[in-house]
Amino acid sequence: MRLALTTLLLGFAMTLSAKADEPHRVFELRTYHTPDGKLVDLHKRFRDHTCALLKKHGAELVGFWVPTDDKDAKDKTLIYLVAYPNREAATKTWKAFREDPEWIKAKAESEKNGSLTEKVESVFLAPTDYSAMK
């Protein structure tokens, strides 16, 4: 009986330990800065192509925002948050996305009159132990 209880407790502890070692999903905060007058075109590309393609390749689209305080940033900036099971999945998602013929075509067509971005910033985030979103 004692051996059975010890084995059971050991198995439970190993399960908890394995779960503690499992990486939480990671988040990527992306900020796109556009040339003057191009934010509308960038929104259109996301709405019509980018969102569906990112989902197709495994990205979880959490949300999209534009700044409300700084007039210049408001007219030229798109901020969005993406989630992935882990950092490796994020790398695979972006590789597949960038190589997708649909993306290559959509990007080329949307940039006939110039690039839609001047600068793209990306920050990967790991949730804290007290974060509501993990």
N, CA, C and O atoms as CSV, one atom per row, in Angstrom:
chain,resi,resn,atom,element,x,y,z
A,1,MET,N,N,0.829,-1.187,0.000
A,1,MET,CA,C,0.000,0.000,0.000
A,1,MET,C,C,0.876,1.255,0.000
A,1,MET,O,O,0.640,2.209,-0.741
A,2,ARG,N,N,1.903,1.214,0.867
A,2,ARG,CA,C,2.790,2.375,0.967
A,2,ARG,C,C,3.505,2.605,-0.365
A,2,ARG,O,O,3.653,3.746,-0.803
A,3,LEU,N,N,3.951,1.516,-1.012
A,3,LEU,CA,C,4.626,1.611,-2.295
A,3,LEU,C,C,3.685,2.177,-3.355
A,3,LEU,O,O,4.085,3.008,-4.171
A,4,ALA,N,N,2.442,1.725,-3.338
A,4,ALA,CA,C,1.461,2.222,-4.302
A,4,ALA,C,C,1.215,3.716,-4.104
A,4,ALA,O,O,1.135,4.465,-5.078
A,5,LEU,N,N,1.096,4.149,-2.863
A,5,LEU,CA,C,0.880,5.566,-2.569
A,5,LEU,C,C,2.083,6.399,-2.984
A,5,LEU,O,O,1.932,7.476,-3.560
A,6,THR,N,N,3.279,5.896,-2.688
A,6,THR,CA,C,4.505,6.605,-3.078
A,6,THR,C,C,4.589,6.728,-4.595
A,6,THR,O,O,4.930,7.791,-5.113
A,7,THR,N,N,4.280,5.652,-5.307
A,7,THR,CA,C,4.301,5.660,-6.771
A,7,THR,C,C,3.280,6.658,-7.310
A,7,THR,O,O,3.572,7.396,-8.251
A,8,LEU,N,N,2.104,6.685,-6.733
A,8,LEU,CA,C,1.057,7.606,-7.152
A,8,LEU,C,C,1.491,9.056,-6.940
A,8,LEU,O,O,1.342,9.889,-7.834
A,9,LEU,N,N,2.024,9.354,-5.764
A,9,LEU,CA,C,2.480,10.716,-5.462
A,9,LEU,C,C,3.643,11.133,-6.359
A,9,LEU,O,O,3.710,12.275,-6.813
A,10,LEU,N,N,4.548,10.206,-6.607
A,10,LEU,CA,C,5.678,10.496,-7.482
A,10,LEU,C,C,5.188,10.803,-8.902
A,10,LEU,O,O,5.652,11.745,-9.545
A,11,GLY,N,N,4.258,10.003,-9.363
A,11,GLY,CA,C,3.684,10.245,-10.701
A,11,GLY,C,C,2.995,11.604,-10.774
A,11,GLY,O,O,3.132,12.320,-11.766
A,12,PHE,N,N,2.256,11.959,-9.727
A,12,PHE,CA,C,1.579,13.254,-9.674
A,12,PHE,C,C,2.599,14.396,-9.672
A,12,PHE,O,O,2.422,15.387,-10.381
A,13,ALA,N,N,3.658,14.261,-8.885
A,13,ALA,CA,C,4.702,15.291,-8.816
A,13,ALA,C,C,5.394,15.448,-10.160
A,13,ALA,O,O,5.706,16.565,-10.571
A,14,MET,N,N,5.639,14.334,-10.851
A,14,MET,CA,C,6.291,14.402,-12.166
A,14,MET,C,C,5.380,15.098,-13.173
A,14,MET,O,O,5.851,15.861,-14.016
A,15,THR,N,N,4.080,14.837,-13.088
A,15,THR,CA,C,3.127,15.496,-13.978
A,15,THR,C,C,3.136,16.996,-13.742
A,15,THR,O,O,3.171,17.778,-14.692
A,16,LEU,N,N,3.104,17.398,-12.477
A,16,LEU,CA,C,3.152,18.830,-12.161
A,16,LEU,C,C,4.456,19.455,-12.629
A,16,LEU,O,O,4.459,20.561,-13.170
A,17,SER,N,N,5.558,18.755,-12.424
A,17,SER,CA,C,6.864,19.254,-12.838
A,17,SER,C,C,6.909,19.419,-14.352
A,17,SER,O,O,7.411,20.428,-14.848
A,18,ALA,N,N,6.396,18.452,-15.082
A,18,ALA,CA,C,6.390,18.534,-16.546
A,18,ALA,C,C,5.557,19.721,-17.003
A,18,ALA,O,O,5.943,20.434,-17.929
A,19,LYS,N,N,4.405,19.938,-16.351
A,19,LYS,CA,C,3.560,21.075,-16.727
A,19,LYS,C,C,4.248,22.391,-16.409
A,19,LYS,O,O,4.105,23.357,-17.158
A,20,ALA,N,N,4.987,22.445,-15.322
A,20,ALA,CA,C,5.700,23.671,-14.969
A,20,ALA,C,C,6.801,23.965,-15.974
A,20,ALA,O,O,7.126,25.125,-16.226
A,21,ASP,N,N,7.381,22.903,-16.553
A,21,ASP,CA,C,8.450,23.089,-17.534
A,21,ASP,C,C,7.922,23.413,-18.921
A,21,ASP,O,O,8.671,23.914,-19.760
A,22,GLU,N,N,6.640,23.135,-19.184
A,22,GLU,CA,C,6.076,23.431,-20.492
A,22,GLU,C,C,6.075,24.939,-20.712
A,22,GLU,O,O,5.637,25.692,-19.842
A,23,PRO,N,N,6.559,25.382,-21.864
A,23,PRO,CA,C,6.565,26.824,-22.112
A,23,PRO,C,C,5.143,27.333,-22.345
A,23,PRO,O,O,4.337,26.704,-23.030
A,24,HIS,N,N,4.869,28.480,-21.758
A,24,HIS,CA,C,3.596,29.125,-22.061
A,24,HIS,C,C,3.680,29.673,-23.468
A,24,HIS,O,O,4.771,29.858,-24.008
A,25,ARG,N,N,2.554,29.926,-24.047
A,25,ARG,CA,C,2.598,30.526,-25.373
A,25,ARG,C,C,3.302,31.870,-25.284
A,25,ARG,O,O,3.381,32.478,-24.217
A,26,VAL,N,N,3.800,32.313,-26.399
A,26,VAL,CA,C,4.478,33.604,-26.464
A,26,VAL,C,C,3.618,34.563,-27.270
A,26,VAL,O,O,2.814,34.164,-28.112
A,27,PHE,N,N,3.815,35.823,-26.985
A,27,PHE,CA,C,3.093,36.877,-27.678
A,27,PHE,C,C,4.099,37.732,-28.434
A,27,PHE,O,O,5.245,37.884,-28.011
A,28,GLU,N,N,3.665,38.279,-29.538
A,28,GLU,CA,C,4.502,39.185,-30.313
A,28,GLU,C,C,3.731,40.479,-30.502
A,28,GLU,O,O,2.639,40.493,-31.070
A,29,LEU,N,N,4.313,41.556,-30.020
A,29,LEU,CA,C,3.734,42.887,-30.197
A,29,LEU,C,C,4.421,43.507,-31.400
A,29,LEU,O,O,5.635,43.710,-31.402
A,30,ARG,N,N,3.634,43.806,-32.422
A,30,ARG,CA,C,4.191,44.350,-33.665
A,30,ARG,C,C,3.653,45.767,-33.875
A,30,ARG,O,O,2.465,46.029,-33.686
A,31,THR,N,N,4.544,46.668,-34.268
A,31,THR,CA,C,4.181,48.058,-34.535
A,31,THR,C,C,4.659,48.407,-35.935
A,31,THR,O,O,5.840,48.280,-36.256
A,32,TYR,N,N,3.725,48.846,-36.754
A,32,TYR,CA,C,4.041,49.234,-38.132
A,32,TYR,C,C,3.904,50.739,-38.248
A,32,TYR,O,O,2.878,51.312,-37.881
A,33,HIS,N,N,4.937,51.368,-38.757
A,33,HIS,CA,C,4.938,52.805,-39.026
A,33,HIS,C,C,4.850,52.972,-40.538
A,33,HIS,O,O,5.643,52.389,-41.277
A,34,THR,N,N,3.892,53.763,-40.994
A,34,THR,CA,C,3.657,53.902,-42.429
A,34,THR,C,C,4.082,55.268,-42.936
A,34,THR,O,O,4.142,56.229,-42.169
A,35,PRO,N,N,4.377,55.356,-44.223
A,35,PRO,CA,C,4.584,56.674,-44.825
A,35,PRO,C,C,3.262,57.456,-44.799
A,35,PRO,O,O,2.193,56.866,-44.639
A,36,ASP,N,N,3.339,58.750,-44.952
A,36,ASP,CA,C,2.124,59.581,-44.984
A,36,ASP,C,C,1.117,59.032,-45.990
A,36,ASP,O,O,1.464,58.725,-47.130
A,37,GLY,N,N,-0.128,58.915,-45.553
A,37,GLY,CA,C,-1.217,58.512,-46.436
A,37,GLY,C,C,-1.319,57.022,-46.710
A,37,GLY,O,O,-2.198,56.611,-47.468
A,38,LYS,N,N,-0.467,56.201,-46.131
A,38,LYS,CA,C,-0.463,54.768,-46.449
A,38,LYS,C,C,-1.163,53.885,-45.412
A,38,LYS,O,O,-1.343,52.690,-45.643
A,39,LEU,N,N,-1.557,54.461,-44.276
A,39,LEU,CA,C,-2.184,53.636,-43.239
A,39,LEU,C,C,-3.481,53.010,-43.734
A,39,LEU,O,O,-3.756,51.849,-43.428
A,40,VAL,N,N,-4.274,53.742,-44.482
A,40,VAL,CA,C,-5.530,53.207,-45.020
A,40,VAL,C,C,-5.251,51.983,-45.899
A,40,VAL,O,O,-5.968,50.985,-45.835
A,41,ASP,N,N,-4.205,52.075,-46.715
A,41,ASP,CA,C,-3.838,50.945,-47.577
A,41,ASP,C,C,-3.346,49.759,-46.756
A,41,ASP,O,O,-3.622,48.610,-47.101
A,42,LEU,N,N,-2.620,50.027,-45.674
A,42,LEU,CA,C,-2.141,48.949,-44.808
A,42,LEU,C,C,-3.325,48.257,-44.128
A,42,LEU,O,O,-3.359,47.030,-44.041
A,43,HIS,N,N,-4.290,49.036,-43.648
A,43,HIS,CA,C,-5.502,48.432,-43.059
A,43,HIS,C,C,-6.205,47.541,-44.078
A,43,HIS,O,O,-6.649,46.440,-43.750
A,44,LYS,N,N,-6.300,48.016,-45.296
A,44,LYS,CA,C,-6.966,47.240,-46.358
A,44,LYS,C,C,-6.234,45.918,-46.593
A,44,LYS,O,O,-6.863,44.868,-46.725
A,45,ARG,N,N,-4.909,45.977,-46.643
A,45,ARG,CA,C,-4.142,44.749,-46.877
A,45,ARG,C,C,-4.342,43.760,-45.726
A,45,ARG,O,O,-4.495,42.561,-45.959
A,46,PHE,N,N,-4.343,44.257,-44.490
A,46,PHE,CA,C,-4.596,43.364,-43.351
A,46,PHE,C,C,-5.995,42.780,-43.437
A,46,PHE,O,O,-6.189,41.575,-43.278
A,47,ARG,N,N,-6.969,43.646,-43.690
A,47,ARG,CA,C,-8.372,43.217,-43.738
A,47,ARG,C,C,-8.606,42.186,-44.840
A,47,ARG,O,O,-9.297,41.190,-44.626
A,48,ASP,N,N,-8.031,42.426,-46.015
A,48,ASP,CA,C,-8.311,41.597,-47.188
A,48,ASP,C,C,-7.391,40.393,-47.356
A,48,ASP,O,O,-7.764,39.423,-48.017
A,49,HIS,N,N,-6.187,40.438,-46.765
A,49,HIS,CA,C,-5.219,39.371,-47.032
A,49,HIS,C,C,-4.446,38.897,-45.793
A,49,HIS,O,O,-4.476,37.718,-45.443
A,50,THR,N,N,-3.760,39.831,-45.143
A,50,THR,CA,C,-2.780,39.479,-44.124
A,50,THR,C,C,-3.374,38.663,-42.981
A,50,THR,O,O,-2.798,37.649,-42.588
A,51,CYS,N,N,-4.509,39.085,-42.444
A,51,CYS,CA,C,-5.101,38.370,-41.298
A,51,CYS,C,C,-5.387,36.910,-41.639
A,51,CYS,O,O,-5.027,36.008,-40.882
A,52,ALA,N,N,-6.027,36.684,-42.765
A,52,ALA,CA,C,-6.364,35.303,-43.146
A,52,ALA,C,C,-5.110,34.469,-43.357
A,52,ALA,O,O,-5.069,33.297,-42.981
A,53,LEU,N,N,-4.093,35.064,-43.954
A,53,LEU,CA,C,-2.863,34.316,-44.212
A,53,LEU,C,C,-2.095,34.015,-42.925
A,53,LEU,O,O,-1.533,32.931,-42.776
A,54,LEU,N,N,-2.071,34.967,-42.004
A,54,LEU,CA,C,-1.415,34.701,-40.725
A,54,LEU,C,C,-2.119,33.561,-39.989
A,54,LEU,O,O,-1.463,32.672,-39.447
A,55,LYS,N,N,-3.457,33.587,-39.968
A,55,LYS,CA,C,-4.214,32.506,-39.332
A,55,LYS,C,C,-3.944,31.172,-40.020
A,55,LYS,O,O,-3.778,30.145,-39.361
A,56,LYS,N,N,-3.901,31.199,-41.348
A,56,LYS,CA,C,-3.638,29.987,-42.131
A,56,LYS,C,C,-2.332,29.328,-41.703
A,56,LYS,O,O,-2.214,28.103,-41.706
A,57,HIS,N,N,-1.359,30.146,-41.337
A,57,HIS,CA,C,-0.040,29.621,-40.992
A,57,HIS,C,C,0.183,29.476,-39.486
A,57,HIS,O,O,1.311,29.245,-39.049
A,58,GLY,N,N,-0.890,29.611,-38.683
A,58,GLY,CA,C,-0.802,29.265,-37.278
A,58,GLY,C,C,-0.759,30.400,-36.277
A,58,GLY,O,O,-0.634,30.148,-35.079
A,59,ALA,N,N,-0.855,31.629,-36.721
A,59,ALA,CA,C,-0.849,32.754,-35.787
A,59,ALA,C,C,-2.230,32.923,-35.162
A,59,ALA,O,O,-3.249,32.756,-35.832
A,60,GLU,N,N,-2.251,33.249,-33.895
A,60,GLU,CA,C,-3.493,33.600,-33.209
A,60,GLU,C,C,-3.518,35.120,-33.108
A,60,GLU,O,O,-2.718,35.709,-32.381
A,61,LEU,N,N,-4.429,35.755,-33.830
A,61,LEU,CA,C,-4.505,37.210,-33.840
A,61,LEU,C,C,-5.309,37.669,-32.632
A,61,LEU,O,O,-6.512,37.422,-32.545
A,62,VAL,N,N,-4.636,38.340,-31.704
A,62,VAL,CA,C,-5.257,38.752,-30.449
A,62,VAL,C,C,-6.000,40.070,-30.624
A,62,VAL,O,O,-7.135,40.199,-30.166
A,63,GLY,N,N,-5.385,41.049,-31.277
A,63,GLY,CA,C,-6.045,42.335,-31.461
A,63,GLY,C,C,-5.196,43.309,-32.253
A,63,GLY,O,O,-3.985,43.144,-32.393
A,64,PHE,N,N,-5.875,44.337,-32.770
A,64,PHE,CA,C,-5.247,45.377,-33.574
A,64,PHE,C,C,-5.675,46.732,-33.031
A,64,PHE,O,O,-6.827,46.916,-32.638
A,65,TRP,N,N,-4.739,47.683,-33.010
A,65,TRP,CA,C,-5.024,48.995,-32.456
A,65,TRP,C,C,-4.317,50.088,-33.240
A,65,TRP,O,O,-3.329,49.842,-33.934
A,66,VAL,N,N,-4.844,51.297,-33.116
A,66,VAL,CA,C,-4.163,52.505,-33.572
A,66,VAL,C,C,-4.085,53.447,-32.372
A,66,VAL,O,O,-5.004,53.480,-31.554
A,67,PRO,N,N,-2.999,54.211,-32.261
A,67,PRO,CA,C,-2.891,55.165,-31.152
A,67,PRO,C,C,-3.999,56.212,-31.238
A,67,PRO,O,O,-4.482,56.532,-32.324
A,68,THR,N,N,-4.390,56.736,-30.091
A,68,THR,CA,C,-5.428,57.773,-30.084
A,68,THR,C,C,-4.930,59.125,-29.614
A,68,THR,O,O,-5.618,60.128,-29.806
A,69,ASP,N,N,-3.759,59.182,-29.006
A,69,ASP,CA,C,-3.294,60.440,-28.434
A,69,ASP,C,C,-2.438,61.277,-29.374
A,69,ASP,O,O,-2.720,62.458,-29.578
A,70,ASP,N,N,-1.420,60.696,-29.936
A,70,ASP,CA,C,-0.489,61.429,-30.780
A,70,ASP,C,C,-1.030,61.473,-32.208
A,70,ASP,O,O,-1.140,60.435,-32.860
A,71,LYS,N,N,-1.372,62.682,-32.702
A,71,LYS,CA,C,-1.985,62.802,-34.021
A,71,LYS,C,C,-1.119,62.187,-35.112
A,71,LYS,O,O,-1.637,61.493,-35.986
A,72,ASP,N,N,0.183,62.427,-35.078
A,72,ASP,CA,C,1.051,61.859,-36.107
A,72,ASP,C,C,1.041,60.339,-36.056
A,72,ASP,O,O,0.917,59.683,-37.090
A,73,ALA,N,N,1.170,59.780,-34.867
A,73,ALA,CA,C,1.175,58.319,-34.728
A,73,ALA,C,C,-0.182,57.747,-35.104
A,73,ALA,O,O,-0.260,56.674,-35.703
A,74,LYS,N,N,-1.257,58.458,-34.756
A,74,LYS,CA,C,-2.617,57.988,-35.036
A,74,LYS,C,C,-2.833,57.799,-36.535
A,74,LYS,O,O,-3.531,56.875,-36.953
A,75,ASP,N,N,-2.248,58.654,-37.324
A,75,ASP,CA,C,-2.437,58.612,-38.772
A,75,ASP,C,C,-1.403,57.748,-39.488
A,75,ASP,O,O,-1.482,57.558,-40.702
A,76,LYS,N,N,-0.429,57.221,-38.734
A,76,LYS,CA,C,0.669,56.509,-39.386
A,76,LYS,C,C,1.072,55.210,-38.704
A,76,LYS,O,O,2.079,54.615,-39.085
A,77,THR,N,N,0.315,54.746,-37.702
A,77,THR,CA,C,0.775,53.609,-36.907
A,77,THR,C,C,-0.310,52.554,-36.722
A,77,THR,O,O,-1.464,52.879,-36.439
A,78,LEU,N,N,0.065,51.311,-36.882
A,78,LEU,CA,C,-0.781,50.157,-36.594
A,78,LEU,C,C,-0.029,49.288,-35.596
A,78,LEU,O,O,1.143,48.969,-35.797
A,79,ILE,N,N,-0.707,48.910,-34.526
A,79,ILE,CA,C,-0.115,48.052,-33.494
A,79,ILE,C,C,-0.996,46.814,-33.367
A,79,ILE,O,O,-2.221,46.917,-33.299
A,80,TYR,N,N,-0.360,45.641,-33.335
A,80,TYR,CA,C,-1.157,44.434,-33.137
A,80,TYR,C,C,-0.408,43.411,-32.314
A,80,TYR,O,O,0.817,43.440,-32.198
A,81,LEU,N,N,-1.194,42.495,-31.739
A,81,LEU,CA,C,-0.659,41.461,-30.862
A,81,LEU,C,C,-1.024,40.097,-31.434
A,81,LEU,O,O,-2.176,39.836,-31.782
A,82,VAL,N,N,-0.012,39.232,-31.521
A,82,VAL,CA,C,-0.175,37.891,-32.062
A,82,VAL,C,C,0.305,36.899,-30.996
A,82,VAL,O,O,1.238,37.195,-30.250
A,83,ALA,N,N,-0.325,35.731,-30.924
A,83,ALA,CA,C,0.099,34.696,-29.987
A,83,ALA,C,C,0.461,33.429,-30.750
A,83,ALA,O,O,-0.100,33.131,-31.805
A,84,TYR,N,N,1.415,32.695,-30.185
A,84,TYR,CA,C,1.878,31.428,-30.755
A,84,TYR,C,C,2.060,30.443,-29.604
A,84,TYR,O,O,2.234,30.864,-28.460
A,85,PRO,N,N,2.025,29.147,-29.880
A,85,PRO,CA,C,2.247,28.166,-28.814
A,85,PRO,C,C,3.621,28.311,-28.164
A,85,PRO,O,O,3.774,28.053,-26.970
A,86,ASN,N,N,4.621,28.724,-28.949
A,86,ASN,CA,C,5.976,28.908,-28.445
A,86,ASN,C,C,6.781,29.690,-29.486
A,86,ASN,O,O,6.276,29.991,-30.568
A,87,ARG,N,N,8.018,30.014,-29.159
A,87,ARG,CA,C,8.848,30.829,-30.054
A,87,ARG,C,C,9.166,30.095,-31.361
A,87,ARG,O,O,9.224,30.711,-32.426
A,88,GLU,N,N,9.369,28.786,-31.275
A,88,GLU,CA,C,9.635,28.002,-32.481
A,88,GLU,C,C,8.448,28.060,-33.447
A,88,GLU,O,O,8.634,28.176,-34.658
A,89,ALA,N,N,7.244,27.980,-32.913
A,89,ALA,CA,C,6.047,28.072,-33.745
A,89,ALA,C,C,5.960,29.442,-34.419
A,89,ALA,O,O,5.543,29.543,-35.572
A,90,ALA,N,N,6.351,30.489,-33.705
A,90,ALA,CA,C,6.348,31.835,-34.277
A,90,ALA,C,C,7.291,31.904,-35.474
A,90,ALA,O,O,6.941,32.458,-36.516
A,91,THR,N,N,8.477,31.346,-35.322
A,91,THR,CA,C,9.458,31.346,-36.410
A,91,THR,C,C,8.911,30.598,-37.627
A,91,THR,O,O,9.036,31.066,-38.758
A,92,LYS,N,N,8.307,29.436,-37.387
A,92,LYS,CA,C,7.729,28.646,-38.482
A,92,LYS,C,C,6.575,29.383,-39.151
A,92,LYS,O,O,6.437,29.356,-40.373
A,93,THR,N,N,5.745,30.046,-38.337
A,93,THR,CA,C,4.607,30.795,-38.881
A,93,THR,C,C,5.086,31.890,-39.823
A,93,THR,O,O,4.593,32.003,-40.946
A,94,TRP,N,N,6.039,32.694,-39.375
A,94,TRP,CA,C,6.522,33.807,-40.212
A,94,TRP,C,C,7.220,33.306,-41.466
A,94,TRP,O,O,7.084,33.916,-42.527
A,95,LYS,N,N,7.956,32.219,-41.371
A,95,LYS,CA,C,8.633,31.671,-42.553
A,95,LYS,C,C,7.596,31.230,-43.584
A,95,LYS,O,O,7.689,31.593,-44.757
A,96,ALA,N,N,6.618,30.453,-43.150
A,96,ALA,CA,C,5.573,29.976,-44.065
A,96,ALA,C,C,4.775,31.137,-44.641
A,96,ALA,O,O,4.448,31.140,-45.828
A,97,PHE,N,N,4.461,32.124,-43.803
A,97,PHE,CA,C,3.711,33.298,-44.257
A,97,PHE,C,C,4.476,34.033,-45.359
A,97,PHE,O,O,3.922,34.326,-46.418
A,98,ARG,N,N,5.743,34.327,-45.102
A,98,ARG,CA,C,6.547,35.105,-46.072
A,98,ARG,C,C,6.755,34.364,-47.385
A,98,ARG,O,O,6.940,34.990,-48.428
A,99,GLU,N,N,6.725,33.028,-47.340
A,99,GLU,CA,C,6.927,32.234,-48.550
A,99,GLU,C,C,5.626,31.892,-49.267
A,99,GLU,O,O,5.657,31.304,-50.348
A,100,ASP,N,N,4.498,32.246,-48.690
A,100,ASP,CA,C,3.192,31.923,-49.269
A,100,ASP,C,C,2.977,32.736,-50.557
A,100,ASP,O,O,3.073,33.963,-50.532
A,101,PRO,N,N,2.691,32.070,-51.669
A,101,PRO,CA,C,2.473,32.777,-52.934
A,101,PRO,C,C,1.340,33.815,-52.858
A,101,PRO,O,O,1.400,34.852,-53.519
A,102,GLU,N,N,0.317,33.532,-52.054
A,102,GLU,CA,C,-0.776,34.504,-51.896
A,102,GLU,C,C,-0.257,35.783,-51.248
A,102,GLU,O,O,-0.639,36.880,-51.655
A,103,TRP,N,N,0.621,35.651,-50.229
A,103,TRP,CA,C,1.188,36.825,-49.570
A,103,TRP,C,C,2.091,37.593,-50.531
A,103,TRP,O,O,2.022,38.820,-50.608
A,104,ILE,N,N,2.923,36.881,-51.249
A,104,ILE,CA,C,3.843,37.530,-52.188
A,104,ILE,C,C,3.057,38.356,-53.202
A,104,ILE,O,O,3.432,39.486,-53.515
A,105,LYS,N,N,1.978,37.794,-53.705
A,105,LYS,CA,C,1.134,38.495,-54.675
A,105,LYS,C,C,0.427,39.693,-54.026
A,105,LYS,O,O,0.431,40.790,-54.584
A,106,ALA,N,N,-0.175,39.487,-52.857
A,106,ALA,CA,C,-0.907,40.569,-52.182
A,106,ALA,C,C,0.028,41.723,-51.827
A,106,ALA,O,O,-0.334,42.889,-51.980
A,107,LYS,N,N,1.216,41.401,-51.359
A,107,LYS,CA,C,2.190,42.438,-50.995
A,107,LYS,C,C,2.598,43.235,-52.229
A,107,LYS,O,O,2.621,44.466,-52.201
A,108,ALA,N,N,2.917,42.532,-53.308
A,108,ALA,CA,C,3.337,43.207,-54.544
A,108,ALA,C,C,2.228,44.117,-55.079
A,108,ALA,O,O,2.491,45.256,-55.465
A,109,GLU,N,N,1.004,43.621,-55.100
A,109,GLU,CA,C,-0.116,44.420,-55.615
A,109,GLU,C,C,-0.385,45.636,-54.729
A,109,GLU,O,O,-0.692,46.714,-55.236
A,110,SER,N,N,-0.272,45.470,-53.416
A,110,SER,CA,C,-0.573,46.581,-52.508
A,110,SER,C,C,0.539,47.626,-52.481
A,110,SER,O,O,0.331,48.744,-52.008
A,111,GLU,N,N,1.708,47.270,-52.985
A,111,GLU,CA,C,2.835,48.205,-52.948
A,111,GLU,C,C,3.232,48.717,-54.330
A,111,GLU,O,O,4.372,49.130,-54.541
A,112,LYS,N,N,2.299,48.689,-55.258
A,112,LYS,CA,C,2.576,49.211,-56.607
A,112,LYS,C,C,2.983,50.681,-56.566
A,112,LYS,O,O,3.787,51.136,-57.380
A,113,ASN,N,N,2.423,51.413,-55.616
A,113,ASN,CA,C,2.718,52.845,-55.491
A,113,ASN,C,C,3.636,53.143,-54.313
A,113,ASN,O,O,3.630,54.253,-53.781
A,114,GLY,N,N,4.416,52.163,-53.912
A,114,GLY,CA,C,5.361,52.364,-52.825
A,114,GLY,C,C,5.056,51.492,-51.622
A,114,GLY,O,O,3.939,51.005,-51.449
A,115,SER,N,N,6.066,51.309,-50.804
A,115,SER,CA,C,5.957,50.483,-49.602
A,115,SER,C,C,4.908,51.036,-48.644
A,115,SER,O,O,4.729,52.249,-48.537
A,116,LEU,N,N,4.221,50.142,-47.953
A,116,LEU,CA,C,3.216,50.555,-46.973
A,116,LEU,C,C,3.813,50.734,-45.586
A,116,LEU,O,O,3.134,51.217,-44.680
A,117,THR,N,N,5.068,50.355,-45.408
A,117,THR,CA,C,5.705,50.514,-44.099
A,117,THR,C,C,7.062,51.192,-44.245
A,117,THR,O,O,7.807,50.956,-45.197
A,118,GLU,N,N,7.353,52.042,-43.264
A,118,GLU,CA,C,8.681,52.658,-43.163
A,118,GLU,C,C,9.534,51.901,-42.151
A,118,GLU,O,O,10.751,51.780,-42.290
A,119,LYS,N,N,8.850,51.398,-41.130
A,119,LYS,CA,C,9.558,50.729,-40.038
A,119,LYS,C,C,8.602,49.722,-39.408
A,119,LYS,O,O,7.423,50.012,-39.203
A,120,VAL,N,N,9.126,48.535,-39.103
A,120,VAL,CA,C,8.353,47.503,-38.412
A,120,VAL,C,C,9.124,47.117,-37.160
A,120,VAL,O,O,10.302,46.766,-37.227
A,121,GLU,N,N,8.449,47.186,-36.016
A,121,GLU,CA,C,9.054,46.809,-34.746
A,121,GLU,C,C,8.367,45.548,-34.233
A,121,GLU,O,O,7.154,45.391,-34.365
A,122,SER,N,N,9.150,44.663,-33.654
A,122,SER,CA,C,8.624,43.413,-33.120
A,122,SER,C,C,9.254,43.146,-31.762
A,122,SER,O,O,10.475,43.188,-31.609
A,123,VAL,N,N,8.398,42.867,-30.770
A,123,VAL,CA,C,8.864,42.526,-29.434
A,123,VAL,C,C,8.139,41.251,-29.012
A,123,VAL,O,O,6.910,41.198,-29.022
A,124,PHE,N,N,8.912,40.216,-28.638
A,124,PHE,CA,C,8.310,38.990,-28.137
A,124,PHE,C,C,8.133,39.114,-26.635
A,124,PHE,O,O,9.001,39.636,-25.934
A,125,LEU,N,N,6.997,38.626,-26.149
A,125,LEU,CA,C,6.625,38.766,-24.747
A,125,LEU,C,C,6.245,37.410,-24.164
A,125,LEU,O,O,5.578,36.605,-24.814
A,126,ALA,N,N,6.673,37.172,-22.948
A,126,ALA,CA,C,6.269,35.977,-22.207
A,126,ALA,C,C,5.364,36.430,-21.071
A,126,ALA,O,O,5.659,37.421,-20.403
A,127,PRO,N,N,4.269,35.720,-20.845
A,127,PRO,CA,C,3.368,36.126,-19.766
A,127,PRO,C,C,3.992,35.906,-18.385
A,127,PRO,O,O,4.743,34.954,-18.171
A,128,THR,N,N,3.669,36.797,-17.468
A,128,THR,CA,C,4.098,36.631,-16.091
A,128,THR,C,C,3.234,35.570,-15.417
A,128,THR,O,O,2.206,35.173,-15.964
A,129,ASP,N,N,3.633,35.113,-14.252
A,129,ASP,CA,C,2.857,34.093,-13.550
A,129,ASP,C,C,1.502,34.634,-13.090
A,129,ASP,O,O,0.600,33.845,-12.804
A,130,TYR,N,N,1.336,35.948,-13.010
A,130,TYR,CA,C,0.069,36.529,-12.567
A,130,TYR,C,C,-0.735,37.146,-13.713
A,130,TYR,O,O,-1.743,37.814,-13.483
A,131,SER,N,N,-0.287,36.922,-14.928
A,131,SER,CA,C,-0.996,37.447,-16.097
A,131,SER,C,C,-2.305,36.690,-16.312
A,131,SER,O,O,-2.342,35.463,-16.220
A,132,ALA,N,N,-3.370,37.422,-16.598
A,132,ALA,CA,C,-4.655,36.793,-16.884
A,132,ALA,C,C,-4.606,36.060,-18.227
A,132,ALA,O,O,-5.313,35.073,-18.433
A,133,MET,N,N,-3.772,36.550,-19.124
A,133,MET,CA,C,-3.652,35.934,-20.440
A,133,MET,C,C,-2.329,35.183,-20.522
A,133,MET,O,O,-1.260,35.767,-20.345
A,134,LYS,N,N,-2.409,33.906,-20.786
A,134,LYS,CA,C,-1.197,33.078,-20.898
A,134,LYS,C,C,-1.230,32.275,-22.164
A,134,LYS,O,O,-0.300,31.516,-22.438
